[in-house]
Amino acid sequence: MAETDRAGPSEERTEVELEEKPYHDRTSAFCEIRKRELGLSRPTDFSRRVGGSEALVKRMTEYGKLHGHKGCVNTVCFNSKGDILVSGSDDKDIIFWDWAVKTKTLSYNSGHSENVFQARIMPFSDDCTVISSAADGQVRVGKIKEDCEVSTKQIGSHRGRVRKIAIEPGSSHVFYSCGEDGLVQHFDLRSPSPTKLFICSSIRGNRRLPLNGIVIDPRNPNFFSIGGVDEYARLYDLRMHHQTDPLIDQPVELFCPNHLIKSNGIHVTGLSYSNTSELLVSYNDELIYLFTKDMGMEPDLQSVPQDDSEKNEKIKKPQVYVGHRNAQTVKGPSFFGLRDEYVVSGSDCGHVYIWRKKGGELICMMHGDKYIVNCIEPHPYFPFLATSGFDKSIKLWTPTAIRSTPLPRNAEKVMEANKAGREARVQSTPDIIMHVLRLQRRQAFAYIERRPAAHGSDGEDEGGEGILVEFSNVEDGEDEDPRGCSIT
C-alpha cells in the first residue's frame, strides 16, 4: 500500500510526523480524488469531503505572490465564485486579481482620501459593484463599466475610521457598516442614503463605543454581531430596531469569556460566524474564543455570576485557540474548510496559524509576512487561502506540498515569545500605557514611525492604521522590535 505521508528510507521522521493521524485519515482525501476521477462521487460530495480534509490542510504551502500595491494590503476578499480576488491598500487603490494565474486584471483609485480598510464585491452583480470603507470615515461604492472604466461615489460616512462592512447573505444590495463613532448603519444600494440603526454604547459609563467589526449570521440575516473597544461581543436582532427608537442600543445577548468580564484594557478586534451560527471572537493581546448560542449572557451585567465560583463551574466555557499574538493591529479570525472544520488567524510574529476547530489543536503554522499577518481570506469552496500584512504583496496558499508539513522547528519558541509578550502587557497598567502614549504624541520622548506600509513613500504622511512606538532597551543595549507597542 502507498503510504503518502511516510518519509523515504534515508529520511528522518520528525516527532510531529510520527504523531500524525492513522493511515485511513491521511489518505482519505486522495481516495476521494480518485473516486472523483472515476466518476464515483458527485461534485458537491467531492468538494464537501475534500475541502476540509486535514491531509490537504497539512500540505498547505505558498502558491505565489501578487504584486501591485504600493502600501500595506489591509483587505483581501474573494468574490462569490472564488475566481476573483479583490484587495485594498494604504495606497488607496483597489485591485482585481485573477489569482489562479497571479495576474492583475483591474486597478482603480478608490476615491478614499486615506487607507482602504475593506473592499468587497457585491454578489449577483456580475462582479461589477464594489463597496469599500476606509480610515477617512467614508463608505463608497465603485461601479465597473463594460470598458473597464470605474466610477466611484460616497454613499455614507462615519466620524472616524470604518474598519468593517458586512454584506447580507444572498443580497446584491444590502450591507452594513460600523465605525469608530459607534454608529451602525444599514445600506441598500437602491436607496439614496443609509439608515442609522443605533449607536453602540459601553456597558459601563453609557458612552459611545468605537467599533472594530461586524458580522451577519449566515443562517438568519436578522441577527448580527459587533465588537469594539471593550470585552463584549454583542448580538442584535435587526427586527427590534425597526420597532423602536432607531438610535437605542438594544443588544439581545453578550458574549465574553468569564475571566475577561469587567477587565480593563481588553477589547474585541474581530469576529466571524460559522455556517452553524458559532461566533468566533478575537481579542487584542489575548486569545481567540469560539462561542455557541447557549453561551450568551443577558445584557444586564448584574446577572453575570462573575464572583460566584459555584455558578462559574456550571457555565459552559468557549473553545480557546492559543499560540498567536494580536497586539499590533486589528486582526480578525476566520473559519476555514467547507464545514468550518478549522480556525485561522494572522499574528504579530508574521505567521499564519491554523487550528482544529474542535479541540483547538494547532495543526499548521506558516510564515506569511516579514512583520505581521493582518488578513486571512479563505476561498469559498476549496482549501485555498489569501493572506496579507505589512508587506506590499498578497500571498496565496494551496495544499500542494509533496508531503505533510510539520510545525516549524522554532514553533514552540515563537509561541512562547508571543505568550511572554501577552503576559508582559497584561502586567502593565492600561492608564499608564495610555498616558505614555499621549506624551509621546506631544513630545519627542520616543521614536515614532509609521507602519511599514509608508516605507518607500516620499515622506508624506499616509495616515497608517497604527502608530508604532519604539523604546530603547537600556538594559541590554539593543533596540527592541519597532512593533513592540502600538496604537490601533
C-alpha positions as CSV (number, residue, x, y, z in Angstrom):
1,M,0.0,0.0,0.0
2,A,1.2,3.5,-0.8
3,E,1.8,5.5,2.4
4,T,1.8,9.0,1.1
5,D,2.9,10.7,4.3
6,R,5.8,8.5,5.2
7,A,9.4,9.6,4.6
8,G,11.8,7.7,2.4
9,P,14.2,5.2,3.9
10,S,17.0,7.7,4.1
11,E,14.9,10.5,5.6
12,E,14.4,11.0,9.3
13,R,10.9,11.2,10.6
14,T,10.1,14.2,12.8
15,E,8.3,13.8,16.0
16,V,5.3,15.7,14.6
17,E,5.1,13.3,11.6
18,L,5.1,10.3,13.9
19,E,2.1,11.7,15.7
20,E,0.0,12.1,12.6
21,K,-3.4,10.6,12.2
22,P,-3.9,6.9,11.2
23,Y,-3.3,5.8,7.6
24,H,-7.0,5.9,6.7
25,D,-7.4,9.6,7.7
26,R,-4.2,10.6,5.9
27,T,-5.2,9.1,2.6
28,S,-9.0,9.6,2.6
29,A,-8.7,12.9,0.7
30,F,-6.7,11.2,-2.1
31,C,-9.2,8.3,-2.2
32,E,-11.9,10.9,-2.7
33,I,-9.9,12.5,-5.6
34,R,-9.6,9.0,-7.2
35,K,-13.3,8.4,-6.8
36,R,-14.0,11.8,-8.5
37,E,-11.7,10.9,-11.4
38,L,-13.6,7.7,-11.9
39,G,-17.0,9.4,-11.7
40,L,-17.9,7.6,-8.5
41,S,-18.8,10.7,-6.5
42,R,-20.8,13.8,-7.2
43,P,-19.1,17.2,-7.5
44,T,-20.9,18.5,-4.4
45,D,-20.0,15.5,-2.3
46,F,-16.4,15.7,-3.5
47,S,-15.9,19.3,-2.6
48,R,-17.6,18.9,0.7
49,R,-15.4,15.9,1.8
50,V,-12.1,17.1,0.3
51,G,-12.4,20.8,1.1
52,G,-12.0,20.1,4.8
53,S,-9.5,17.2,4.6
54,E,-6.8,17.5,7.2
55,A,-4.4,15.7,4.9
56,L,-4.7,18.5,2.5
57,V,-4.6,21.3,5.1
58,K,-1.3,19.9,6.4
59,R,0.1,20.3,2.9
60,M,-0.6,24.0,2.7
61,T,2.3,25.8,1.1
62,E,2.9,29.1,-0.7
63,Y,1.4,29.1,-4.2
64,G,2.6,32.5,-5.2
65,K,2.6,36.2,-4.5
66,L,0.6,39.1,-6.0
67,H,2.5,42.3,-6.5
68,G,0.8,45.6,-7.4
69,H,0.1,47.6,-4.3
70,K,2.4,50.4,-3.2
71,G,1.5,50.1,0.5
72,C,0.3,47.6,3.1
73,V,-2.5,45.4,2.0
74,N,-5.3,45.8,4.5
75,T,-8.0,43.7,2.9
76,V,-8.3,40.7,0.6
77,C,-11.6,39.1,-0.4
78,F,-12.7,36.5,-2.9
79,N,-15.9,37.0,-5.0
80,S,-18.8,34.6,-4.5
81,K,-17.5,32.3,-7.3
82,G,-13.9,32.3,-5.9
83,D,-12.2,33.1,-9.2
84,I,-11.5,36.8,-8.5
85,L,-9.7,38.3,-5.5
86,V,-10.1,41.9,-4.6
87,S,-7.7,43.9,-2.4
88,G,-7.4,47.3,-0.9
89,S,-4.3,49.1,0.5
90,D,-2.7,52.1,2.2
91,D,-2.1,53.3,-1.4
92,K,-5.9,53.9,-1.6
93,D,-6.1,51.7,-4.7
94,I,-8.5,48.7,-5.2
95,I,-7.2,45.9,-7.4
96,F,-8.9,42.9,-9.0
97,W,-6.8,39.8,-9.4
98,D,-7.1,36.6,-11.5
99,W,-5.4,34.9,-8.6
100,A,-5.1,31.4,-10.2
101,V,-2.7,32.8,-12.8
102,K,-1.3,35.5,-10.5
103,T,-2.2,38.5,-12.7
104,K,-3.8,41.9,-12.1
105,T,-6.9,42.4,-14.2
106,L,-8.1,45.8,-13.0
107,S,-6.8,48.6,-10.8
108,Y,-8.5,51.8,-9.8
109,N,-8.4,54.6,-7.3
110,S,-11.0,54.0,-4.7
111,G,-11.8,57.7,-4.2
112,H,-10.9,57.4,-0.5
113,S,-8.5,60.0,0.9
114,E,-7.0,57.7,3.4
115,N,-6.1,54.0,3.8
116,V,-8.6,51.5,2.4
117,F,-9.6,49.0,5.2
118,Q,-12.1,46.9,3.4
119,A,-13.2,46.2,-0.2
120,R,-15.8,43.6,-1.1
121,I,-17.5,42.6,-4.4
122,M,-21.3,42.6,-4.1
123,P,-22.7,39.1,-5.0
124,F,-25.0,38.8,-8.0
125,S,-23.6,42.0,-9.6
126,D,-21.5,40.3,-12.3
127,D,-18.5,41.4,-10.2
128,C,-19.2,45.0,-11.3
129,T,-20.1,46.5,-7.9
130,V,-17.5,47.0,-5.2
131,I,-18.2,48.5,-1.8
132,S,-15.3,49.9,0.4
133,S,-14.6,51.6,3.7
134,A,-11.5,53.4,4.9
135,A,-9.7,55.5,7.5
136,D,-11.3,58.6,6.2
137,G,-14.7,57.5,7.5
138,Q,-16.3,57.1,4.1
139,V,-18.3,54.2,2.7
140,R,-18.1,54.2,-1.1
141,V,-19.3,52.2,-4.0
142,G,-17.5,51.6,-7.2
143,K,-19.3,50.7,-10.5
144,I,-17.3,48.9,-13.2
145,K,-18.4,49.7,-16.7
146,E,-18.0,47.5,-19.8
147,D,-15.0,49.4,-21.0
148,C,-13.4,48.8,-17.6
149,E,-13.8,52.4,-16.6
150,V,-14.7,52.7,-12.9
151,S,-16.9,55.4,-11.3
152,T,-16.9,55.8,-7.5
153,K,-19.1,57.8,-5.2
154,Q,-19.5,58.2,-1.5
155,I,-22.8,56.7,-0.2
156,G,-22.3,57.1,3.6
157,S,-19.9,58.3,6.3
158,H,-18.8,57.9,9.9
159,R,-17.0,60.1,12.3
160,G,-13.7,58.2,12.5
161,R,-12.3,55.1,10.8
162,V,-14.6,52.4,9.3
163,R,-12.8,49.1,9.6
164,K,-15.5,46.7,8.5
165,I,-18.6,46.3,6.3
166,A,-20.8,43.2,6.2
167,I,-22.9,42.0,3.3
168,E,-26.3,40.5,4.0
169,P,-26.1,36.8,2.8
170,G,-27.7,36.3,-0.5
171,S,-28.3,40.0,-1.2
172,S,-26.9,42.1,-4.1
173,H,-27.9,45.4,-2.5
174,V,-27.9,45.3,1.3
175,F,-24.9,45.6,3.6
176,Y,-24.0,47.2,7.0
177,S,-21.1,49.3,8.3
178,C,-19.7,50.1,11.7
179,G,-17.2,52.7,12.7
180,E,-15.2,54.3,15.5
181,D,-18.1,56.6,16.2
182,G,-20.1,53.6,17.5
183,L,-22.6,54.0,14.7
184,V,-24.1,51.0,12.9
185,Q,-25.7,51.8,9.5
186,H,-27.8,49.8,7.1
187,F,-27.2,50.4,3.4
188,D,-29.4,49.5,0.5
189,L,-27.8,50.4,-2.9
190,R,-31.3,51.0,-4.3
191,S,-31.8,53.8,-1.7
192,P,-30.2,57.2,-1.8
193,S,-29.0,57.2,1.7
194,P,-28.2,54.7,4.5
195,T,-30.4,54.1,7.6
196,K,-28.8,54.8,11.0
197,L,-29.7,51.8,13.2
198,F,-28.2,52.6,16.5
199,I,-25.1,54.0,18.3
200,C,-23.4,51.3,20.3
201,S,-22.8,52.4,23.9
202,S,-20.4,50.9,26.5
203,I,-21.8,48.7,29.2
204,R,-20.3,50.9,31.9
205,G,-20.5,54.7,31.6
206,N,-23.0,54.8,28.8
207,R,-20.5,56.3,26.4
208,R,-20.1,55.7,22.6
209,L,-18.2,52.5,21.9
210,P,-15.7,52.6,19.0
211,L,-16.4,49.5,16.8
212,N,-13.9,47.3,15.0
213,G,-16.0,44.6,13.5
214,I,-19.5,43.5,12.3
215,V,-20.6,40.1,11.1
216,I,-24.0,38.7,10.0
217,D,-25.3,35.3,11.0
218,P,-25.4,33.3,7.7
219,R,-28.3,31.1,8.9
220,N,-30.5,34.1,9.9
221,P,-29.6,37.5,8.5
222,N,-31.9,39.1,11.1
223,F,-29.1,38.5,13.6
224,F,-25.7,40.2,13.5
225,S,-22.9,40.7,16.0
226,I,-20.5,43.6,16.6
227,G,-17.3,44.1,18.6
228,G,-15.3,47.1,19.7
229,V,-13.1,48.6,22.4
230,D,-14.5,46.6,25.3
231,E,-14.6,42.9,26.2
232,Y,-18.1,42.1,24.9
233,A,-19.2,40.8,21.5
234,R,-22.8,42.0,21.1
235,L,-25.6,40.1,19.4
236,Y,-28.5,42.1,17.8
237,D,-31.8,41.3,16.3
238,L,-32.4,43.7,13.3
239,R,-36.2,43.3,13.8
240,M,-36.1,45.1,17.1
241,H,-34.6,48.2,15.6
242,H,-37.4,48.5,13.2
243,Q,-39.9,48.7,16.1
244,T,-38.2,51.1,18.4
245,D,-36.3,54.4,18.5
246,P,-33.7,53.8,15.8
247,L,-30.8,55.1,17.9
248,I,-31.4,53.0,21.0
249,D,-28.8,50.4,21.6
250,Q,-30.6,47.1,22.4
251,P,-28.3,44.0,22.2
252,V,-30.1,40.7,22.6
253,E,-27.1,38.9,24.2
254,L,-23.5,39.5,25.1
255,F,-20.6,37.0,24.7
256,C,-17.4,37.1,26.7
257,P,-15.1,34.6,28.4
258,N,-15.9,34.7,32.1
259,H,-12.4,35.7,33.1
260,L,-12.4,38.7,30.9
261,I,-15.7,40.2,32.2
262,K,-15.1,43.7,33.6
263,S,-11.4,43.5,32.6
264,N,-9.5,46.7,31.7
265,G,-7.5,47.2,28.5
266,I,-9.1,44.2,26.7
267,H,-11.1,44.7,23.5
268,V,-12.5,42.8,20.5
269,T,-10.6,43.2,17.3
270,G,-12.5,40.8,15.0
271,L,-15.4,38.4,14.7
272,S,-16.6,35.7,12.4
273,Y,-19.6,33.4,12.0
274,S,-19.6,29.8,11.1
275,N,-22.2,28.2,8.9
276,T,-23.8,26.9,12.0
277,S,-24.0,30.3,13.8
278,E,-21.0,29.7,16.0
279,L,-19.3,33.0,16.9
280,L,-15.5,33.4,16.8
281,V,-14.1,36.3,18.7
282,S,-10.5,37.6,18.7
283,Y,-9.2,39.9,21.5
284,N,-6.3,42.3,21.5
285,D,-3.2,40.7,23.2
286,E,-5.4,37.9,24.4
287,L,-6.7,34.8,22.7
288,I,-9.4,33.6,20.2
289,Y,-12.6,32.1,21.6
290,L,-15.4,30.1,20.0
291,F,-19.0,30.7,21.3
292,T,-22.1,28.7,20.7
293,K,-25.6,30.1,21.0
294,D,-26.1,28.8,24.5
295,M,-23.1,30.8,25.9
296,G,-24.7,34.2,25.6
297,M,-25.3,36.4,28.6
298,E,-28.1,38.8,29.4
299,P,-27.2,42.4,28.5
300,D,-27.8,43.2,32.2
301,L,-24.4,42.5,33.7
302,Q,-25.8,42.4,37.1
303,S,-26.9,38.9,36.2
304,V,-23.4,37.7,35.3
305,P,-22.1,35.4,38.1
306,Q,-18.5,36.6,37.9
307,D,-17.9,36.3,41.7
308,D,-19.8,33.1,42.3
309,S,-17.3,30.2,41.9
310,E,-20.1,27.6,42.2
311,K,-22.1,29.1,39.4
312,N,-19.0,29.7,37.3
313,E,-18.2,26.0,37.3
314,K,-21.6,25.3,35.6
315,I,-21.1,27.9,32.9
316,K,-20.2,26.3,29.5
317,K,-16.8,27.6,28.5
318,P,-15.9,28.6,25.0
319,Q,-13.2,26.7,23.0
320,V,-9.9,28.7,23.0
321,Y,-7.2,28.9,20.4
322,V,-3.7,29.8,21.6
323,G,-0.2,30.4,20.2
324,H,-0.5,33.6,18.2
325,R,-0.3,37.2,19.3
326,N,-2.7,40.0,18.4
327,A,-1.3,43.3,19.8
328,Q,-0.1,45.5,16.9
329,T,-3.0,45.7,14.6
330,V,-6.7,45.0,14.3
331,K,-6.9,41.3,13.3
332,G,-9.9,39.2,12.6
333,P,-10.1,35.4,12.8
334,S,-11.8,33.2,10.2
335,F,-13.2,29.8,9.8
336,F,-11.6,27.5,7.2
337,G,-12.9,24.4,5.4
338,L,-16.2,23.8,3.7
339,R,-17.7,22.7,7.0
340,D,-15.7,25.2,9.1
341,E,-13.5,22.5,10.4
342,Y,-10.7,24.9,11.2
343,V,-9.9,28.3,12.7
344,V,-7.3,30.6,11.1
345,S,-5.7,33.8,12.2
346,G,-2.7,36.0,11.5
347,S,-0.2,37.0,14.1
348,D,2.3,39.7,15.1
349,C,5.1,37.1,14.7
350,G,4.4,37.0,11.0
351,H,2.8,33.6,10.9
352,V,-0.5,32.1,9.7
353,Y,-2.0,29.8,12.3
354,I,-4.5,27.0,11.6
355,W,-6.2,25.2,14.4
356,R,-8.7,22.4,14.5
357,K,-12.0,24.0,15.5
358,K,-12.9,21.1,17.7
359,G,-10.3,20.8,20.5
360,G,-8.2,23.8,19.4
361,E,-5.1,21.9,18.4
362,L,-2.6,23.8,16.2
363,I,-2.0,21.8,13.1
364,C,-0.4,24.3,10.7
365,M,1.9,27.3,11.1
366,M,3.2,29.1,8.0
367,H,5.5,32.1,7.7
368,G,3.3,34.7,5.9
369,D,5.0,38.1,6.4
370,K,8.2,39.8,7.5
371,Y,6.4,41.6,10.2
372,I,2.7,40.9,10.8
373,V,-0.1,39.0,9.1
374,N,-3.3,41.0,9.3
375,C,-5.8,39.5,6.9
376,I,-6.7,35.9,6.1
377,E,-9.3,35.1,3.5
378,P,-10.4,31.5,2.9
379,H,-11.6,30.5,-0.6
380,P,-15.4,29.9,-0.6
381,Y,-15.1,26.3,-2.0
382,F,-11.6,24.9,-1.8
383,P,-8.8,24.7,0.8
384,F,-7.0,27.8,-0.5
385,L,-6.1,30.9,1.4
386,A,-5.1,34.5,0.6
387,T,-3.2,36.5,3.3
388,S,-1.7,39.9,3.6
389,G,0.1,42.1,6.2
390,F,2.7,44.7,6.3
391,D,4.3,43.5,3.1
392,K,3.0,45.1,0.0
393,S,2.3,41.8,-1.6
394,I,-0.5,39.3,-1.2
395,K,0.4,35.6,-0.5
396,L,-1.6,32.7,-1.9
397,W,-1.6,29.3,-0.2
398,T,-2.7,25.9,-1.6
399,P,-2.4,22.3,-0.4
400,T,0.3,21.4,-3.0
401,A,3.2,20.4,-0.8
402,I,4.6,16.9,-1.6
403,R,4.1,15.7,2.0
404,S,2.5,16.9,5.2
405,T,4.4,19.9,6.6
406,P,5.2,19.7,10.3
407,L,5.2,22.7,12.5
408,P,8.3,24.8,12.2
409,R,11.2,23.7,14.4
410,N,11.1,27.0,16.3
411,A,7.3,26.9,16.7
412,E,7.5,26.4,20.5
413,K,9.9,29.3,20.8
414,V,7.8,31.6,18.7
415,M,4.6,30.8,20.7
416,E,6.4,31.2,24.0
417,A,7.6,34.6,22.9
418,N,4.1,35.5,21.9
419,K,2.8,34.3,25.3
420,A,5.6,36.3,27.1
421,G,4.6,39.4,25.2
422,R,0.9,39.0,26.2
423,E,1.8,38.5,29.8
424,A,4.1,41.4,29.9
425,R,1.5,43.7,28.5
426,V,-1.1,42.5,31.0
427,Q,1.1,43.4,33.9
428,S,1.2,47.0,32.6
429,T,-1.5,49.3,33.9
430,P,-3.7,50.5,31.0
431,D,-3.9,54.0,32.4
432,I,-0.1,54.2,32.5
433,I,0.2,52.9,28.9
434,M,-2.3,55.5,27.6
435,H,-0.5,58.3,29.5
436,V,2.8,57.4,28.0
437,L,1.3,57.2,24.5
438,R,-0.3,60.6,24.9
439,L,3.1,62.0,25.9
440,Q,4.9,60.5,23.0
441,R,2.4,62.1,20.6
442,R,3.2,65.6,22.0
443,Q,6.9,65.3,22.7
444,A,10.0,63.6,21.3
445,F,10.4,61.2,24.2
446,A,10.1,58.1,22.0
447,Y,10.9,57.2,18.5
448,I,7.8,57.1,16.4
449,E,7.4,55.7,12.9
450,R,4.5,54.9,10.7
451,R,3.5,51.4,9.7
452,P,5.9,49.7,7.2
453,A,3.2,50.5,4.6
454,A,4.5,54.0,4.5
455,H,8.0,52.9,3.7
456,G,9.0,53.7,0.2
457,S,6.8,56.8,0.1
458,D,8.3,60.2,-0.4
459,G,7.8,61.1,3.3
460,E,4.2,62.0,3.0
461,D,2.0,61.0,6.0
462,E,-0.2,58.2,4.8
463,G,-2.3,58.0,7.9
464,G,-1.3,54.4,8.8
465,E,-3.6,52.1,10.6
466,G,-1.5,52.3,13.7
467,I,1.4,54.3,15.1
468,L,4.3,52.2,16.0
469,V,6.3,53.2,19.1
470,E,9.8,52.0,19.8
471,F,11.5,52.5,23.1
472,S,15.2,51.7,23.6
473,N,16.2,48.8,25.7
474,V,18.6,50.3,28.1
475,E,19.4,47.1,30.0
476,D,20.7,45.0,27.1
477,G,21.8,47.9,24.9
478,E,19.7,46.7,21.9
479,D,16.7,48.3,20.3
480,E,13.5,46.3,20.6
481,D,11.4,45.4,17.7
482,P,9.7,48.6,16.4
483,R,6.4,46.7,16.6
484,G,6.7,46.4,20.4
485,C,4.0,48.9,21.2
486,S,1.2,50.3,19.1
487,I,-2.0,52.2,19.0
488,T,-4.7,50.6,16.9
